[in-house]
Amino acid sequence: MKKNILAKATALAASSVMLFSMAACGSSSSAASPASEASSAGTAQTSEAASSASSSAEESTAASSAEVQTSSGSKAAAGTEFKVGVVQYVDHASLNQIVENLEQELDAKGQELGVTFNYKDYEFNGQGDGTTLNQIASELISDDVDLIVAVATPTAQIMQAAAEGKDIPIVFSAVSDPVGAKLVDSLDAPGANITGTSDALDTEAIMNLILAQNPDTKKVGLLYSKSEDSSAQPVADAKKILEEKGIETVEKTGTTQDEISTAADALIAEGVDAVFTPTDNTVMTAELAIYEKFAEAGIPHYAGADSFARNGAFCGYGVDYKALGSQTADMVAKILAEGADPASTPVETSDSSIATVNTETAAALGYDMDQVKKNFEPYCASVEETTTNKEME
């Protein structure tokens, strides 16, 4: 993406010196019209007119007061500008889709509501680095943003910790297990100044796809990063489901692209029949470097997002990140412009129930697409086709 977020992240990583922040000044004014009283004795009509004028003035004052209360307590006044921090964990296709669609929807919602969501001055990419993310959090708090959108679990955890005690709501996106990550008390009632959208994965559905394509599967590799809390639950679910079916599992992990590539080599050496990866950011960034290894070894790679398939994996299932970005923007608008309380705003999920298959990889594996669609049909709403994008979207 041609944005200033990469430049900002680079500058932050290069120096730990706090950036200058500009204090925004605001002023308000009120005007009062003094009432003149007639000193001479008036008629009943004059007295009634004066009473009517006084009543009208009181109603005008009350209306003015109500308008102020509404703009500060629930719906924003027309023309209001909100400063929205947008922090992306790392640059890869899934998260890029979220941010792009989030910003498009914020622009649309702003026009609809007559307000401005200013994210252009406050968007960052943490480059997958905790120190950089902490520096970004400090800058956004110094800038006194009205809300922070945190994309991916590590980002949400750091932003929430940094904003503790501050009146800055957090709206996360692409957090697979918000409760397990200790971001919210429950999905229905977050309980704090945070809520968001989850890319929780239907792991059982993906296991069904694996077995539908190859009923003779005996061994499945589980490829993920242990540094990502969001991968823990779907991996545990996959192990349980497969072991109950008498299928062996082999776990390999890594925390960098090079380590993931090495882990992929190890799974190939183990002779696995298929590989499963949840919505794991680390593996996603390495997908372009590993998909050909799996294809050449005759091993289909199944993952928890369509963006994996666009970067070479055989199949991505379930999470529509474009829709997730739009959902997240709608939530931001409700909180800032309509006064919704994050603590009582339920976490929203997205499961498109769509299997996205990379036709080039399918061909390399020797699969017939018509047969693949027939195999997958009972387990998803539809099967979409894609080809490999050699660059991050």
DRENDO-1510 file (C-alpha; in Angstrom, 1 decimal, always signed):
<recs>
REC; n; res; u; v; w
REC; 1; MET; +0.0; +0.0; +0.0 .
REC; 2; LYS; +1.3; +3.4; -0.9 .
REC; 3; LYS; +0.7; +5.1; +2.4 .
REC; 4; ASN; +2.5; +7.1; +5.0 .
REC; 5; ILE; +2.2; +4.4; +7.6 .
REC; 6; LEU; +5.4; +2.6; +6.6 .
REC; 7; ALA; +7.3; +5.8; +6.7 .
REC; 8; LYS; +6.0; +6.6; +10.1 .
REC; 9; ALA; +6.8; +3.2; +11.5 .
REC; 10; THR; +10.3; +3.4; +10.1 .
REC; 11; ALA; +10.9; +6.8; +11.8 .
REC; 12; LEU; +9.6; +5.5; +15.1 .
REC; 13; ALA; +11.8; +2.4; +14.9 .
REC; 14; ALA; +14.8; +4.5; +14.2 .
REC; 15; SER; +14.5; +6.7; +17.2 .
REC; 16; SER; +13.0; +6.3; +20.7 .
REC; 17; VAL; +12.8; +10.1; +21.1 .
REC; 18; MET; +9.3; +11.2; +21.6 .
REC; 19; LEU; +7.8; +13.0; +18.7 .
REC; 20; PHE; +6.5; +16.6; +19.1 .
REC; 21; SER; +2.8; +16.7; +19.6 .
REC; 22; MET; +0.6; +19.7; +18.7 .
REC; 23; ALA; -2.0; +20.7; +21.2 .
REC; 24; ALA; -5.3; +21.5; +19.7 .
REC; 25; CYS; -6.9; +24.6; +21.0 .
REC; 26; GLY; -10.7; +25.0; +21.1 .
REC; 27; SER; -12.9; +27.8; +22.2 .
REC; 28; SER; -16.5; +28.3; +22.8 .
REC; 29; SER; -18.6; +31.3; +23.1 .
REC; 30; SER; -22.1; +32.1; +24.2 .
REC; 31; ALA; -24.3; +35.1; +23.8 .
REC; 32; ALA; -27.1; +36.3; +26.1 .
REC; 33; SER; -29.7; +38.9; +25.2 .
REC; 34; PRO; -30.6; +41.1; +28.2 .
REC; 35; ALA; -34.3; +41.5; +28.8 .
REC; 36; SER; -35.7; +45.0; +29.0 .
REC; 37; GLU; -38.6; +45.6; +31.3 .
REC; 38; ALA; -41.1; +48.3; +30.7 .
REC; 39; SER; -41.3; +50.6; +33.7 .
REC; 40; SER; -44.7; +52.0; +32.8 .
REC; 41; ALA; -47.9; +50.2; +33.6 .
REC; 42; GLY; -48.8; +48.1; +30.7 .
REC; 43; THR; -52.0; +46.6; +29.5 .
REC; 44; ALA; -52.8; +42.9; +30.0 .
REC; 45; GLN; -51.9; +42.4; +26.3 .
REC; 46; THR; -48.4; +43.8; +26.9 .
REC; 47; SER; -48.0; +41.7; +30.0 .
REC; 48; GLU; -49.0; +38.6; +28.1 .
REC; 49; ALA; -46.5; +39.5; +25.3 .
REC; 50; ALA; -43.7; +39.9; +27.8 .
REC; 51; SER; -44.6; +36.6; +29.4 .
REC; 52; SER; -44.6; +34.9; +26.0 .
REC; 53; ALA; -41.2; +36.4; +25.2 .
REC; 54; SER; -39.8; +35.2; +28.5 .
REC; 55; SER; -41.1; +31.7; +27.9 .
REC; 56; SER; -39.6; +31.7; +24.4 .
REC; 57; ALA; -36.2; +32.7; +25.7 .
REC; 58; GLU; -36.3; +29.9; +28.3 .
REC; 59; GLU; -37.2; +27.4; +25.6 .
REC; 60; SER; -34.4; +28.7; +23.4 .
REC; 61; THR; -31.9; +28.4; +26.3 .
REC; 62; ALA; -33.1; +24.8; +27.0 .
REC; 63; ALA; -32.9; +23.8; +23.4 .
REC; 64; SER; -29.3; +25.2; +23.2 .
REC; 65; SER; -28.4; +23.3; +26.4 .
REC; 66; ALA; -29.9; +20.1; +25.0 .
REC; 67; GLU; -27.9; +20.4; +21.8 .
REC; 68; VAL; -24.7; +20.7; +23.7 .
REC; 69; GLN; -25.7; +17.7; +25.8 .
REC; 70; THR; -26.5; +15.6; +22.7 .
REC; 71; SER; -23.2; +16.4; +20.9 .
REC; 72; SER; -21.2; +15.5; +24.0 .
REC; 73; GLY; -23.2; +12.5; +25.2 .
REC; 74; SER; -24.7; +10.7; +22.2 .
REC; 75; LYS; -24.9; +12.0; +18.6 .
REC; 76; ALA; -22.1; +14.2; +17.3 .
REC; 77; ALA; -22.9; +17.7; +15.9 .
REC; 78; ALA; -22.6; +18.1; +12.2 .
REC; 79; GLY; -19.1; +19.2; +11.2 .
REC; 80; THR; -17.4; +17.4; +14.1 .
REC; 81; GLU; -13.9; +16.0; +13.3 .
REC; 82; PHE; -12.7; +12.9; +15.1 .
REC; 83; LYS; -9.1; +11.9; +15.2 .
REC; 84; VAL; -8.9; +8.2; +14.6 .
REC; 85; GLY; -5.7; +6.3; +15.1 .
REC; 86; VAL; -5.3; +3.2; +12.8 .
REC; 87; VAL; -2.5; +0.8; +13.7 .
REC; 88; GLN; -1.8; -2.2; +11.6 .
REC; 89; TYR; +0.4; -5.0; +13.1 .
REC; 90; VAL; +2.3; -5.9; +9.9 .
REC; 91; ASP; +2.0; -5.6; +6.2 .
REC; 92; HIS; +0.2; -8.5; +4.6 .
REC; 93; ALA; -2.8; -9.2; +2.4 .
REC; 94; SER; -5.4; -9.9; +5.1 .
REC; 95; LEU; -4.6; -6.9; +7.3 .
REC; 96; ASN; -4.2; -4.7; +4.3 .
REC; 97; GLN; -7.7; -5.5; +3.2 .
REC; 98; ILE; -9.1; -4.6; +6.6 .
REC; 99; VAL; -7.4; -1.2; +6.7 .
REC; 100; GLU; -8.3; -0.3; +3.1 .
REC; 101; ASN; -12.0; -1.2; +3.6 .
REC; 102; LEU; -12.0; +0.3; +7.0 .
REC; 103; GLU; -10.9; +3.7; +5.7 .
REC; 104; GLN; -13.2; +3.6; +2.7 .
REC; 105; GLU; -16.2; +2.9; +5.0 .
REC; 106; LEU; -15.1; +5.6; +7.4 .
REC; 107; ASP; -15.1; +8.1; +4.5 .
REC; 108; ALA; -18.6; +6.9; +3.5 .
REC; 109; LYS; -20.0; +7.0; +7.0 .
REC; 110; GLY; -18.5; +10.5; +7.5 .
REC; 111; GLN; -20.4; +11.8; +4.5 .
REC; 112; GLU; -23.6; +10.1; +5.7 .
REC; 113; LEU; -23.4; +11.5; +9.2 .
REC; 114; GLY; -22.0; +14.9; +8.3 .
REC; 115; VAL; -18.8; +14.4; +10.3 .
REC; 116; THR; -15.1; +13.7; +9.5 .
REC; 117; PHE; -13.1; +10.7; +10.6 .
REC; 118; ASN; -9.5; +11.9; +10.3 .
REC; 119; TYR; -7.4; +8.8; +10.1 .
REC; 120; LYS; -4.9; +10.0; +7.5 .
REC; 121; ASP; -2.8; +11.9; +10.1 .
REC; 122; TYR; -2.8; +9.0; +12.5 .
REC; 123; GLU; -2.2; +5.7; +10.6 .
REC; 124; PHE; +0.8; +3.5; +11.4 .
REC; 125; ASN; +2.2; +0.1; +10.6 .
REC; 126; GLY; +4.0; -1.6; +13.5 .
REC; 127; GLN; +6.1; -3.8; +11.3 .
REC; 128; GLY; +5.5; -6.7; +13.6 .
REC; 129; ASP; +7.7; -5.1; +16.3 .
REC; 130; GLY; +6.5; -4.6; +19.9 .
REC; 131; THR; +8.8; -1.7; +20.6 .
REC; 132; THR; +7.6; +0.2; +17.5 .
REC; 133; LEU; +4.0; -0.5; +18.5 .
REC; 134; ASN; +4.6; +0.9; +22.0 .
REC; 135; GLN; +6.1; +4.0; +20.5 .
REC; 136; ILE; +3.1; +4.4; +18.2 .
REC; 137; ALA; +0.7; +4.0; +21.1 .
REC; 138; SER; +2.6; +6.8; +23.0 .
REC; 139; GLU; +2.4; +9.1; +20.0 .
REC; 140; LEU; -1.3; +8.5; +19.5 .
REC; 141; ILE; -2.0; +9.2; +23.2 .
REC; 142; SER; +0.1; +12.4; +23.0 .
REC; 143; ASP; -1.9; +13.4; +20.0 .
REC; 144; ASP; -5.1; +13.0; +22.0 .
REC; 145; VAL; -6.8; +10.9; +19.4 .
REC; 146; ASP; -10.5; +10.2; +20.0 .
REC; 147; LEU; -10.2; +6.4; +19.3 .
REC; 148; ILE; -7.7; +3.8; +18.2 .
REC; 149; VAL; -8.3; +1.0; +15.7 .
REC; 150; ALA; -6.0; -1.8; +16.5 .
REC; 151; VAL; -5.6; -4.4; +13.7 .
REC; 152; ALA; -4.5; -7.9; +14.9 .
REC; 153; THR; -4.1; -9.3; +18.4 .
REC; 154; PRO; -0.7; -8.1; +19.4 .
REC; 155; THR; -1.6; -4.6; +18.3 .
REC; 156; ALA; -4.8; -4.7; +20.3 .
REC; 157; GLN; -3.0; -5.9; +23.4 .
REC; 158; ILE; -0.4; -3.1; +23.3 .
REC; 159; MET; -2.9; -0.4; +22.5 .
REC; 160; GLN; -5.2; -1.5; +25.3 .
REC; 161; ALA; -2.4; -1.5; +27.8 .
REC; 162; ALA; -1.1; +1.9; +26.7 .
REC; 163; ALA; -4.6; +3.5; +26.9 .
REC; 164; GLU; -5.4; +2.1; +30.3 .
REC; 165; GLY; -6.7; +5.0; +32.5 .
REC; 166; LYS; -7.1; +7.2; +29.4 .
REC; 167; ASP; -10.5; +8.1; +27.9 .
REC; 168; ILE; -9.6; +6.6; +24.6 .
REC; 169; PRO; -11.7; +3.7; +23.3 .
REC; 170; ILE; -10.1; +0.9; +21.4 .
REC; 171; VAL; -11.7; -0.9; +18.5 .
REC; 172; PHE; -9.8; -4.0; +17.4 .
REC; 173; SER; -10.1; -6.0; +14.2 .
REC; 174; ALA; -8.7; -9.4; +13.2 .
REC; 175; VAL; -8.5; -10.7; +16.8 .
REC; 176; SER; -9.4; -14.4; +16.6 .
REC; 177; ASP; -9.9; -15.0; +20.3 .
REC; 178; PRO; -10.6; -11.7; +22.2 .
REC; 179; VAL; -11.5; -13.5; +25.4 .
REC; 180; GLY; -8.4; -15.8; +25.3 .
REC; 181; ALA; -6.2; -12.7; +24.6 .
REC; 182; LYS; -7.7; -11.1; +27.7 .
REC; 183; LEU; -9.0; -8.1; +25.8 .
REC; 184; VAL; -12.6; -8.5; +26.8 .
REC; 185; ASP; -14.6; -10.2; +29.5 .
REC; 186; SER; -17.0; -11.8; +27.0 .
REC; 187; LEU; -18.0; -11.4; +23.4 .
REC; 188; ASP; -21.5; -10.2; +24.3 .
REC; 189; ALA; -20.3; -7.7; +27.0 .
REC; 190; PRO; -16.6; -6.6; +26.6 .
REC; 191; GLY; -16.7; -4.9; +30.0 .
REC; 192; ALA; -14.1; -2.2; +29.4 .
REC; 193; ASN; -13.4; +0.7; +27.0 .
REC; 194; ILE; -12.8; -1.8; +24.1 .
REC; 195; THR; -14.7; -3.8; +21.6 .
REC; 196; GLY; -14.2; -4.8; +17.9 .
REC; 197; THR; -14.5; -7.4; +15.2 .
REC; 198; SER; -13.1; -11.0; +15.4 .
REC; 199; ASP; -11.9; -13.3; +12.7 .
REC; 200; ALA; -12.7; -16.3; +14.8 .
REC; 201; LEU; -12.2; -19.4; +12.7 .
REC; 202; ASP; -14.4; -22.4; +12.1 .
REC; 203; THR; -11.6; -25.0; +12.5 .
REC; 204; GLU; -13.9; -28.0; +12.1 .
REC; 205; ALA; -15.1; -26.7; +8.7 .
REC; 206; ILE; -11.5; -26.7; +7.4 .
REC; 207; MET; -10.8; -30.1; +8.8 .
REC; 208; ASN; -13.9; -31.3; +6.8 .
REC; 209; LEU; -12.4; -29.7; +3.7 .
REC; 210; ILE; -9.1; -31.5; +4.2 .
REC; 211; LEU; -10.9; -34.9; +4.5 .
REC; 212; ALA; -13.3; -34.2; +1.7 .
REC; 213; GLN; -10.4; -33.6; -0.7 .
REC; 214; ASN; -8.4; -36.6; +0.6 .
REC; 215; PRO; -10.4; -39.1; +2.7 .
REC; 216; ASP; -7.2; -41.1; +3.1 .
REC; 217; THR; -5.4; -38.4; +5.0 .
REC; 218; LYS; -3.3; -40.0; +7.8 .
REC; 219; LYS; -1.0; -37.1; +9.0 .
REC; 220; VAL; -1.7; -33.4; +9.1 .
REC; 221; GLY; +0.9; -30.7; +9.8 .
REC; 222; LEU; +0.1; -27.8; +12.0 .
REC; 223; LEU; +2.1; -24.7; +11.0 .
REC; 224; TYR; +1.8; -21.6; +13.1 .
REC; 225; SER; +3.6; -19.1; +15.3 .
REC; 226; LYS; +3.7; -19.6; +19.1 .
REC; 227; SER; +4.2; -15.9; +19.5 .
REC; 228; GLU; +0.6; -15.3; +18.4 .
REC; 229; ASP; -2.1; -15.9; +21.0 .
REC; 230; SER; -4.8; -16.0; +18.3 .
REC; 231; SER; -3.3; -19.2; +16.8 .
REC; 232; ALA; -3.4; -21.3; +20.1 .
REC; 233; GLN; -7.1; -22.1; +20.2 .
REC; 234; PRO; -7.7; -23.1; +16.5 .
REC; 235; VAL; -4.5; -25.3; +16.7 .
REC; 236; ALA; -5.8; -27.0; +19.8 .
REC; 237; ASP; -9.2; -27.5; +18.2 .
REC; 238; ALA; -7.6; -29.0; +15.1 .
REC; 239; LYS; -5.6; -31.4; +17.2 .
REC; 240; LYS; -8.6; -32.6; +19.1 .
REC; 241; ILE; -10.8; -33.0; +15.9 .
REC; 242; LEU; -8.1; -34.9; +14.0 .
REC; 243; GLU; -7.0; -37.1; +16.9 .
REC; 244; GLU; -10.6; -38.1; +17.5 .
REC; 245; LYS; -10.6; -39.3; +13.8 .
REC; 246; GLY; -7.4; -41.3; +14.4 .
REC; 247; ILE; -5.3; -38.8; +12.3 .
REC; 248; GLU; -1.8; -38.0; +13.5 .
REC; 249; THR; -0.8; -34.4; +13.8 .
REC; 250; VAL; +2.7; -32.8; +13.6 .
REC; 251; GLU; +3.3; -29.3; +15.0 .
REC; 252; LYS; +6.0; -27.0; +13.6 .
REC; 253; THR; +6.3; -23.4; +14.6 .
REC; 254; GLY; +8.4; -20.3; +14.0 .
REC; 255; THR; +8.4; -16.6; +15.0 .
REC; 256; THR; +10.1; -15.2; +11.8 .
REC; 257; GLN; +9.7; -15.8; +8.1 .
REC; 258; ASP; +12.9; -17.7; +8.0 .
REC; 259; GLU; +11.8; -19.9; +10.9 .
REC; 260; ILE; +8.4; -20.6; +9.2 .
REC; 261; SER; +10.2; -21.6; +6.0 .
REC; 262; THR; +12.4; -24.0; +8.0 .
REC; 263; ALA; +9.3; -25.3; +9.7 .
REC; 264; ALA; +7.7; -25.9; +6.3 .
REC; 265; ASP; +10.7; -27.9; +5.2 .
REC; 266; ALA; +10.4; -30.0; +8.4 .
REC; 267; LEU; +6.7; -30.8; +7.7 .
REC; 268; ILE; +7.6; -31.9; +4.2 .
REC; 269; ALA; +10.3; -34.2; +5.6 .
REC; 270; GLU; +7.8; -35.6; +8.1 .
REC; 271; GLY; +5.6; -36.7; +5.1 .
REC; 272; VAL; +2.4; -35.0; +6.1 .
REC; 273; ASP; -0.6; -35.3; +3.8 .
REC; 274; ALA; -1.8; -31.8; +4.3 .
REC; 275; VAL; -0.9; -28.6; +6.3 .
REC; 276; PHE; -3.3; -26.4; +8.3 .
REC; 277; THR; -2.6; -22.9; +9.4 .
REC; 278; PRO; -5.1; -20.7; +11.3 .
REC; 279; THR; -5.3; -16.9; +10.8 .
REC; 280; ASP; -1.7; -16.5; +11.7 .
REC; 281; ASN; +0.1; -13.2; +10.8 .
REC; 282; THR; +3.6; -14.7; +10.9 .
REC; 283; VAL; +2.8; -17.5; +8.5 .
REC; 284; MET; +0.8; -15.2; +6.2 .
REC; 285; THR; +3.9; -12.9; +5.8 .
REC; 286; ALA; +5.9; -16.1; +4.8 .
REC; 287; GLU; +3.3; -17.6; +2.5 .
REC; 288; LEU; +4.9; -16.4; -0.7 .
REC; 289; ALA; +8.1; -18.1; +0.3 .
REC; 290; ILE; +6.6; -21.5; +1.2 .
REC; 291; TYR; +3.6; -22.2; -1.0 .
REC; 292; GLU; +5.8; -23.6; -3.9 .
REC; 293; LYS; +7.6; -25.9; -1.5 .
REC; 294; PHE; +4.3; -27.5; -0.5 .
REC; 295; ALA; +3.0; -27.7; -4.0 .
REC; 296; GLU; +6.1; -29.3; -5.3 .
REC; 297; ALA; +5.9; -31.9; -2.5 .
REC; 298; GLY; +2.3; -32.6; -3.3 .
REC; 299; ILE; +1.0; -31.2; +0.0 .
REC; 300; PRO; -2.1; -28.9; +0.0 .
REC; 301; HIS; -1.9; -26.0; +2.4 .
REC; 302; TYR; -5.2; -25.0; +4.0 .
REC; 303; ALA; -5.5; -21.7; +5.9 .
REC; 304; GLY; -8.0; -19.6; +7.8 .
REC; 305; ALA; -8.3; -16.7; +5.3 .
REC; 306; ASP; -8.8; -16.2; +1.6 .
REC; 307; SER; -5.7; -14.0; +1.5 .
REC; 308; PHE; -3.5; -17.1; +2.1 .
REC; 309; ALA; -4.9; -18.6; -1.2 .
REC; 310; ARG; -4.2; -15.4; -3.1 .
REC; 311; ASN; -0.6; -15.7; -1.9 .
REC; 312; GLY; -0.2; -19.3; -3.0 .
REC; 313; ALA; -1.9; -21.6; -0.5 .
REC; 314; PHE; -4.2; -24.2; -2.0 .
REC; 315; CYS; -7.2; -23.1; +0.1 .
REC; 316; GLY; -8.3; -20.3; +2.3 .
REC; 317; TYR; -11.6; -20.6; +4.2 .
REC; 318; GLY; -14.0; -18.5; +6.2 .
REC; 319; VAL; -12.9; -15.0; +6.9 .
REC; 320; ASP; -13.8; -12.2; +4.6 .
REC; 321; TYR; -11.4; -9.4; +5.6 .
REC; 322; LYS; -13.0; -6.8; +3.3 .
REC; 323; ALA; -16.3; -7.3; +5.2 .
REC; 324; LEU; -14.4; -7.3; +8.5 .
REC; 325; GLY; -12.9; -3.9; +7.7 .
REC; 326; SER; -16.3; -2.4; +6.8 .
REC; 327; GLN; -17.8; -3.9; +10.0 .
REC; 328; THR; -15.0; -2.3; +12.1 .
REC; 329; ALA; -15.6; +1.1; +10.5 .
REC; 330; ASP; -19.3; +0.9; +11.3 .
REC; 331; MET; -18.5; +0.1; +14.9 .
REC; 332; VAL; -16.1; +3.1; +15.1 .
REC; 333; ALA; -18.9; +5.4; +13.7 .
REC; 334; LYS; -21.4; +4.1; +16.3 .
REC; 335; ILE; -19.0; +4.8; +19.1 .
REC; 336; LEU; -17.8; +8.2; +18.1 .
REC; 337; ALA; -20.7; +9.7; +16.2 .
REC; 338; GLU; -23.6; +8.0; +17.9 .
REC; 339; GLY; -22.4; +7.6; +21.4 .
REC; 340; ALA; -22.3; +3.8; +21.7 .
REC; 341; ASP; -20.5; +2.4; +24.8 .
REC; 342; PRO; -17.7; +0.1; +23.9 .
REC; 343; ALA; -18.1; -1.8; +27.2 .
REC; 344; SER; -21.6; -2.9; +26.2 .
REC; 345; THR; -21.1; -3.2; +22.4 .
REC; 346; PRO; -20.8; -6.9; +21.5 .
REC; 347; VAL; -17.8; -8.1; +19.6 .
REC; 348; GLU; -18.8; -8.9; +16.0 .
REC; 349; THR; -17.5; -11.9; +14.0 .
REC; 350; SER; -17.3; -12.6; +10.3 .
REC; 351; ASP; -17.5; -16.0; +8.7 .
REC; 352; SER; -18.2; -15.9; +5.0 .
REC; 353; SER; -18.3; -19.7; +4.7 .
REC; 354; ILE; -16.5; -19.3; +1.4 .
REC; 355; ALA; -13.6; -21.6; +0.3 .
REC; 356; THR; -11.2; -19.7; -1.9 .
REC; 357; VAL; -9.0; -22.1; -4.0 .
REC; 358; ASN; -5.9; -21.1; -5.8 .
REC; 359; THR; -6.3; -22.7; -9.3 .
REC; 360; GLU; -2.6; -22.5; -10.1 .
REC; 361; THR; -1.7; -24.4; -6.9 .
REC; 362; ALA; -4.5; -26.9; -7.5 .
REC; 363; ALA; -3.1; -27.6; -10.9 .
REC; 364; ALA; +0.4; -28.1; -9.5 .
REC; 365; LEU; -1.1; -30.6; -7.0 .
REC; 366; GLY; -2.8; -32.4; -9.8 .
REC; 367; TYR; -6.3; -31.5; -8.7 .
REC; 368; ASP; -9.3; -31.1; -11.0 .
REC; 369; MET; -11.2; -27.9; -10.1 .
REC; 370; ASP; -14.6; -29.4; -10.9 .
REC; 371; GLN; -13.9; -32.2; -8.5 .
REC; 372; VAL; -12.6; -29.9; -5.9 .
REC; 373; LYS; -15.8; -27.8; -6.0 .
REC; 374; LYS; -17.8; -31.0; -5.8 .
REC; 375; ASN; -15.8; -32.2; -2.8 .
REC; 376; PHE; -16.1; -28.8; -1.0 .
REC; 377; GLU; -19.7; -28.1; -1.8 .
REC; 378; PRO; -21.3; -29.7; +1.3 .
REC; 379; TYR; -19.1; -27.7; +3.7 .
REC; 380; CYS; -19.3; -24.1; +2.4 .
REC; 381; ALA; -21.7; -21.7; +0.8 .
REC; 382; SER; -19.5; -21.4; -2.3 .
REC; 383; VAL; -16.1; -22.0; -3.8 .
REC; 384; GLU; -14.3; -19.1; -5.3 .
REC; 385; GLU; -11.2; -19.2; -7.5 .
REC; 386; THR; -8.1; -17.1; -7.4 .
REC; 387; THR; -4.5; -17.1; -8.6 .
REC; 388; THR; -1.2; -16.2; -6.9 .
REC; 389; ASN; -0.5; -12.6; -6.3 .
REC; 390; LYS; +3.3; -12.3; -6.2 .
REC; 391; GLU; +3.1; -9.1; -4.1 .
REC; 392; MET; +1.3; -8.2; -0.9 .
REC; 393; GLU; -2.1; -6.7; -1.7 .
</recs>
